[in-house]
Amino acid sequence: MRGTATSAGKPLAHADVTLFAGDRHGTRVLGHATTDSHGTFLIRPGRRTGSVQYVEAVPSGDRSLRLRSVVGVGPGGGVQQRSESAVTVNEFTTVAATYALAQFAGPRGISGPSPGLENAAATSYNLADPVTGKPGKVVTDHNNGTKNDTLATLGTLANLVSLCAPGADTGRCQDALRLATPQRGSTPGDTAQAVLNLARNPRLATGRLYDLAGRAHTYTPTLSAAPEAWVLALHFTAPQVYAPGRMAVDAKGNVWASNNWLPGTRNPSPYVTVQDPVGNPTLNSPISGGGMKAGAWGIAIDHAGAVWVPSYAGNAMSKYSPAGKPLSPDTGFKNGDLNHPQGTAVDQKGNVWIANFYGLKGNRGKGSVIVYPHGDPSKAITITGGGLDHPFSLQIDGYGRAWVSNARLNGAKVLDTRVPKGHVGGSVTVIGPDFKPTSFSPIKDASLDWPLALAVDSRNNVWVPSFVSNSITEIGPSGKVAGVYKLPTTIAPWSVAVDGSDRVWVAGFGAPSVSVLCGVNTSACPPGSATGSLLTPPHGYRSNSIQHLTAIQLDQSGNVWLANNWSKLVPPTGGTGLVELIGAATPVCTPLTPVPTRPTTTSPTACPTQTHTQPG
């Protein structure tokens, strides 16, 4: 492998270059070289193995500068393998590689379980081209480029790293490292660690670091003002990904999405779409057939990898094979008298649960929950009672119980788009694995005001965003409200997801944004945080690419996926595509298991099957 190392736009002479391989077993060295006076190097590895290959370049005299570039992706992920024979390592590739692999970097190098590790490495190619050392094809395309701040943020951070170039002002370099120190943390020893700190702590010293980066001028474009957070967002607009309702991530990291409307219309979409872990259409997406007519706010993947998607206008469930082939009839599965189905989930036994929004009596009905035992529609079970009132979202906890949000539209003043005005109310129903509502259902609280989505954390607490009250309600496993966390800015939260550190990610519909709350694992949050503490700026992470969101999902690489459901509120206009926040969250096993579980390196599967026990 031949390569060139540069820093601050100049050849990085006499630097130590190391080629590493990382996988679930750890990190190992594949080869060494020293750059010549032109910054070039040659490494002859015996064999380029491992899930990920990357190079690092460090000047022999001053080790505060550490540059990095991903140069190969091995087997095991949901992406194609690739291996570069000619590479460039510089400040720009360092920022790209470090952000993409932020959840896999440790003191001994980059390593971790498949497929998240490989998919994360492949994501770095979207940000930087390791051959040229210049911006990647995705970050410069028509969706990104000048349309959002990601390319400029990369340039700003690359300039910040260049302050530690050989011959640069050592005082500025030390200032950059000092400012990139987390609260009560250790000052990073080099630039790679400093960038990693910013990826994991996006609110660190934004103003002062921006001013400092302005002293360097190697990379353009750069930000015109200090950001509120060092977050990288990429926007993908694959064919027919229009007004996406909700997503589900499969075991390979592919992102499946239901879609409400056809592009540019309010006509029901007949398509389910699939994008690979780096945003490309895959499995012959867009997929039609199987009874799909306006994908609803629901999608789930069963134990065999089959994907279940509610057809809202078709009053049916559509089912697709892991390869994207329709497995349901042309009209979809209608068993259980489905009427505008919405939320969908799969429990530990393989039962498919469906929130039947209107139920048997049309618009005047209160709805029901339908279960297809072990995925068999012919044995459909209908569940009513327990306070079910227009059930919208549905998630399974670690005990095999289904938690259901009741959107309660009866008697409410609503727009024709079903967005309510004024107080609406709402509740949560819990249904046991015996298909009967629990004795403590329904759960009511003043904070539950048009609850839509909900999510379960690793300790079986349930987090419910309420659209009207602009708050997040935490409900304990016994059904008691454990906390109500009012958001400081009105974002009309719609959806929520919990990451592998139990942090709670909230998608804003009214104000396009992503907010993050500290969850029950306060040790994963900055010092002084309590459960419910806001970890983002008051109005969340924002980007010009983020539109009105109805869904947020996380993958095994730590990327955060967002559904741009509407682009305009008045008149209602469909949103375009999906947005990805790079490496921002603690990874979770996918599909949901169903409680969020962090992938491990202790076994080849990374995500062992969960067992289910009765609550104590």
Secondary structure as GFF3:
##gff-version 3
##sequence-region A 1 616
A	DSSP	beta_strand	2	7	.	.	.	ID=ss1
A	DSSP	beta_strand	10	11	.	.	.	ID=ss2
A	DSSP	beta_strand	15	23	.	.	.	ID=ss3
A	DSSP	beta_strand	26	34	.	.	.	ID=ss4
A	DSSP	beta_strand	40	42	.	.	.	ID=ss5
A	DSSP	beta_strand	52	59	.	.	.	ID=ss6
A	DSSP	beta_strand	67	73	.	.	.	ID=ss7
A	DSSP	beta_strand	82	83	.	.	.	ID=ss8
A	DSSP	beta_strand	86	89	.	.	.	ID=ss9
A	DSSP	alpha_helix	91	100	.	.	.	ID=ss10
A	DSSP	beta_strand	105	106	.	.	.	ID=ss11
A	DSSP	beta_strand	109	110	.	.	.	ID=ss12
A	DSSP	alpha_helix	116	127	.	.	.	ID=ss13
A	DSSP	alpha_helix	150	162	.	.	.	ID=ss14
A	DSSP	alpha_helix	170	179	.	.	.	ID=ss15
A	DSSP	alpha_helix	191	200	.	.	.	ID=ss16
A	DSSP	alpha_helix	206	213	.	.	.	ID=ss17
A	DSSP	beta_strand	233	236	.	.	.	ID=ss18
A	DSSP	beta_strand	244	249	.	.	.	ID=ss19
A	DSSP	beta_strand	255	259	.	.	.	ID=ss20
A	DSSP	beta_strand	272	275	.	.	.	ID=ss21
A	DSSP	beta_strand	300	301	.	.	.	ID=ss22
A	DSSP	beta_strand	307	311	.	.	.	ID=ss23
A	DSSP	beta_strand	316	320	.	.	.	ID=ss24
A	DSSP	beta_strand	341	346	.	.	.	ID=ss25
A	DSSP	beta_strand	352	356	.	.	.	ID=ss26
A	DSSP	three_ten_helix	359	364	.	.	.	ID=ss27
A	DSSP	beta_strand	368	372	.	.	.	ID=ss28
A	DSSP	three_ten_helix	373	375	.	.	.	ID=ss29
A	DSSP	three_ten_helix	377	379	.	.	.	ID=ss30
A	DSSP	beta_strand	381	383	.	.	.	ID=ss31
A	DSSP	beta_strand	391	396	.	.	.	ID=ss32
A	DSSP	beta_strand	402	406	.	.	.	ID=ss33
A	DSSP	beta_strand	413	414	.	.	.	ID=ss34
A	DSSP	beta_strand	420	421	.	.	.	ID=ss35
A	DSSP	beta_strand	427	431	.	.	.	ID=ss36
A	DSSP	beta_strand	455	456	.	.	.	ID=ss37
A	DSSP	beta_strand	462	466	.	.	.	ID=ss38
A	DSSP	beta_strand	471	475	.	.	.	ID=ss39
A	DSSP	beta_strand	481	486	.	.	.	ID=ss40
A	DSSP	beta_strand	493	498	.	.	.	ID=ss41
A	DSSP	beta_strand	504	508	.	.	.	ID=ss42
A	DSSP	beta_strand	513	517	.	.	.	ID=ss43
A	DSSP	three_ten_helix	522	524	.	.	.	ID=ss44
A	DSSP	beta_strand	548	554	.	.	.	ID=ss45
A	DSSP	beta_strand	560	568	.	.	.	ID=ss46
A	DSSP	beta_strand	573	574	.	.	.	ID=ss47
A	DSSP	beta_strand	578	581	.	.	.	ID=ss48
###
